[in-house]
Amino acid sequence: MESQTSRKIIVASSMAAVLGIGVVAFALSSHHHIPAAQIPQSAPPVVPSTPDASAAVAPSADAAAGVAPTPIVPAAVVPVPDAPAVAH
């Protein structure tokens, strides 16, 4: 191979490497990470509260009678006391 051609290839490769490093450094330095969700320090209430809100939501006497109790059911999986420990 001719020495002049080899020198051109070496110089072109070096210039491409320097240019690539510069582009990567610029891209990384100009990237500012901003969180997607920012919660303000004092968030306004979603529902405005009123002074007589507790009186408007007072439960009635028959409301508790309309709710059925939760039935007691057997466990879906029976625990096995002599089961060996599983190593992960």
DANORUR-V487544 format. One record per residue. N is the residue number from 1. RES is the residue in one small letter. D_LAST is the distance of its C-alpha to the last C-alpha in whole Angstrom. Layout:
N;RES;D_LAST + N;RES;D_LAST
//
This chain:
1;m;59 + 2;e;62 + 3;s;61 + 4;q;62 + 5;t;59 + 6;s;57 + 7;r;57 + 8;k;57 + 9;i;54 + 10;i;53 + 11;v;54 + 12;a;53 + 13;s;49 + 14;s;50 + 15;m;51 + 16;a;48 + 17;a;46 + 18;v;47 + 19;l;48 + 20;g;44 + 21;i;43 + 22;g;45 + 23;v;44 + 24;v;41 + 25;a;42 + 26;f;44 + 27;a;41 + 28;l;39 + 29;s;41 + 30;s;43 + 31;h;39 + 32;h;39 + 33;h;36 + 34;i;37 + 35;p;34 + 36;a;35 + 37;a;35 + 38;q;37 + 39;i;38 + 40;p;42 + 41;q;42 + 42;s;44 + 43;a;43 + 44;p;46 + 45;p;46 + 46;v;45 + 47;v;47 + 48;p;50 + 49;s;51 + 50;t;54 + 51;p;56 + 52;d;56 + 53;a;53 + 54;s;52 + 55;a;55 + 56;a;54 + 57;v;51 + 58;a;52 + 59;p;50 + 60;s;53 + 61;a;54 + 62;d;53 + 63;a;50 + 64;a;47 + 65;a;49 + 66;g;48 + 67;v;44 + 68;a;43 + 69;p;40 + 70;t;37 + 71;p;37 + 72;i;34 + 73;v;32 + 74;p;30 + 75;a;26 + 76;a;24 + 77;v;21 + 78;v;22 + 79;p;20 + 80;v;19 + 81;p;20 + 82;d;19 + 83;a;15 + 84;p;13 + 85;a;10 + 86;v;6 + 87;a;4 + 88;h;0
//
